[in-house]
Amino acid sequence: MNSFGAMLKQNRKLAGFTQERLAEELKVSTIAVQNWESGKNQIRLEKLSKLSELFNIPLEKLIYEMLISEENDLPDRFPYFLFDEETNTIVRTLHLTMSQQELFGILYIYHAEFLDRKEMDSENLREDLKRIPYQFISQFGSINLLNIAEGLYHVLKYVQTDFLIKVLRLNPEKEFNLCRLSMEQICDFIDYGHKKLDEADWNADSDHALWFHVNMHKAKQLLPELKKKPVHLTNGHWSNPLCDDVPLWLICTDNVPEYLQCRRNEIPEWYGNAEKFTEEWDRYHNPARIRSGIEKLVNYTENEQAEWILSINEQGEKLLNWFHQNES
């Protein structure tokens, strides 16, 4: 039984309704009411208005309870096994209430300067709160608004504004909870949706930064292929030029310019200078760059023939399984 189902059952009994009587009032089957209370099925929105009348409960409260119940039923998808406990502890705190999301929307509409920061910021929201219309402040009360702002500030220290607005616009009626986002959204957050320290800022608080050191989109592209077969990258020294037969799927990744997603000897006609093209190709296509973002997911080892082999490791296997489990 989920929280909405428990609330429905409690209020049905307080109103003196049996499941059969409630089903009759709502023009549904008794089994439908049983499924709502057990959490097996979710009640349709058009039935909530009638429930509001029968139970004398504001419709907004019923909708809120249903949305919260739906949120709690979502699985926690975050790949904790990839990161240290300090990082995971921060990740688990990255969620917002509906009031905090409303405040975020107001600040976004009124072009709050705090939201334009790309790095973590140690300043508070006091100046930006002056932009908020009085009607919004009076809705919550000034002290409550400060508490709401503090919770929002905590999330905005770590989450990029553009990422947050993108997620909220897709699901405006649901509370933001990073750990319960879709696989695609979690991958987006890890790769570019979190705020990074400005290394030039000596005042930056490095103890409260997120350090993921993994490229999820690159891993999703490369790990399935490495699972099929390890790749012979180079010979001799580990950083020597790549072998001529390195597969194209390893070369053609999103972080490589399109004109360099080819073999070393496949010089575009428009490029002109073959030597310069080869130098540029070698800068992009080398073992270190290929492994960048997936180092903790792969092994790069030398065999008896002095061949350097790239293969998926146990951590990579776990992530590959995570991708498969969360594809839907």
Secondary structure as the mmCIF struct_conf table of DSSP 4:
data_model
#
loop_
_struct_conf.conf_type_id
_struct_conf.id
_struct_conf.beg_label_comp_id
_struct_conf.beg_label_asym_id
_struct_conf.beg_label_seq_id
_struct_conf.end_label_comp_id
_struct_conf.end_label_asym_id
_struct_conf.end_label_seq_id
HELX_RH_AL_P HELX_RH_AL_P1 SER A 3 LEU A 14
TURN_TY1_P TURN_TY1_P1 ALA A 15 GLY A 16
HELX_RH_AL_P HELX_RH_AL_P2 GLN A 19 LEU A 26
TURN_TY1_P TURN_TY1_P2 LYS A 27 LYS A 27
BEND BEND1 VAL A 28 VAL A 28
HELX_RH_AL_P HELX_RH_AL_P3 THR A 30 SER A 38
TURN_TY1_P TURN_TY1_P3 GLY A 39 GLY A 39
BEND BEND2 LYS A 40 ASN A 41
HELX_LH_PP_P HELX_LH_PP_P1 GLN A 42 ARG A 44
HELX_RH_AL_P HELX_RH_AL_P4 LEU A 45 PHE A 55
TURN_TY1_P TURN_TY1_P4 ASN A 56 ASN A 56
HELX_RH_AL_P HELX_RH_AL_P5 LEU A 59 ASP A 73
BEND BEND3 LEU A 74 LEU A 74
HELX_RH_3T_P HELX_RH_3T_P1 TYR A 80 LEU A 82
BEND BEND4 PHE A 83 PHE A 83
HELX_RH_AL_P HELX_RH_AL_P6 GLU A 85 VAL A 91
TURN_TY1_P TURN_TY1_P5 ARG A 92 THR A 93
STRN STRN1 HIS A 95 HIS A 95
HELX_RH_AL_P HELX_RH_AL_P7 MET A 98 ILE A 109
TURN_TY1_P TURN_TY1_P6 TYR A 110 HIS A 111
HELX_RH_3T_P HELX_RH_3T_P2 GLU A 113 ASP A 116
BEND BEND5 LYS A 118 LYS A 118
STRN STRN2 GLU A 119 GLU A 119
BEND BEND6 GLU A 123 GLU A 123
BEND BEND7 LEU A 125 LEU A 125
HELX_RH_AL_P HELX_RH_AL_P8 ARG A 126 LEU A 129
TURN_TY1_P TURN_TY1_P7 LYS A 130 ARG A 131
BEND BEND8 ILE A 132 ILE A 132
HELX_RH_AL_P HELX_RH_AL_P9 TYR A 134 PHE A 140
HELX_RH_AL_P HELX_RH_AL_P10 SER A 142 LEU A 156
TURN_TY1_P TURN_TY1_P8 LYS A 157 TYR A 158
STRN STRN3 VAL A 159 VAL A 159
HELX_RH_AL_P HELX_RH_AL_P11 THR A 161 LEU A 170
TURN_TY1_P TURN_TY1_P9 PRO A 172 GLU A 173
BEND BEND9 LYS A 174 LYS A 174
STRN STRN4 ASN A 177 ASN A 177
HELX_RH_3T_P HELX_RH_3T_P3 LEU A 178 ARG A 180
BEND BEND10 LEU A 181 LEU A 181
HELX_RH_AL_P HELX_RH_AL_P12 MET A 183 ASP A 188
HELX_RH_PI_P HELX_RH_PI_P1 PHE A 189 GLY A 193
STRN STRN5 HIS A 194 HIS A 194
STRN STRN6 LYS A 196 LYS A 196
TURN_TY1_P TURN_TY1_P10 GLU A 199 ALA A 200
TURN_TY1_P TURN_TY1_P11 TRP A 202 ASN A 203
HELX_RH_3T_P HELX_RH_3T_P4 SER A 206 HIS A 208
HELX_RH_AL_P HELX_RH_AL_P13 MET A 216 LYS A 228
STRN STRN7 VAL A 231 ASN A 235
BEND BEND11 GLY A 236 HIS A 237
TURN_TY1_P TURN_TY1_P12 TRP A 238 SER A 239
BEND BEND12 ASN A 240 ASN A 240
HELX_LH_PP_P HELX_LH_PP_P2 PRO A 241 CYS A 243
TURN_TY1_P TURN_TY1_P13 ASP A 244 ASP A 245
HELX_RH_AL_P HELX_RH_AL_P14 LEU A 248 ILE A 251
TURN_TY1_P TURN_TY1_P14 ASP A 254 ASN A 255
BEND BEND13 VAL A 256 VAL A 256
HELX_RH_3T_P HELX_RH_3T_P5 GLU A 258 LEU A 260
BEND BEND14 GLN A 261 CYS A 262
TURN_TY1_P TURN_TY1_P15 ARG A 264 ASN A 265
TURN_TY1_P TURN_TY1_P16 GLU A 269 TYR A 271
HELX_RH_AL_P HELX_RH_AL_P15 ALA A 274 TYR A 284
BEND BEND15 HIS A 285 ASN A 286
HELX_RH_AL_P HELX_RH_AL_P16 PRO A 287 ARG A 291
TURN_TY1_P TURN_TY1_P17 SER A 292 ILE A 294
HELX_RH_3T_P HELX_RH_3T_P6 GLU A 295 LEU A 297
STRN STRN8 VAL A 298 GLU A 302
TURN_TY1_P TURN_TY1_P18 GLU A 304 GLN A 305
BEND BEND16 ALA A 306 ALA A 306
STRN STRN9 GLU A 307 ILE A 312
HELX_RH_AL_P HELX_RH_AL_P17 GLU A 314 GLN A 325
TURN_TY1_P TURN_TY1_P19 ASN A 326 ASN A 326
#
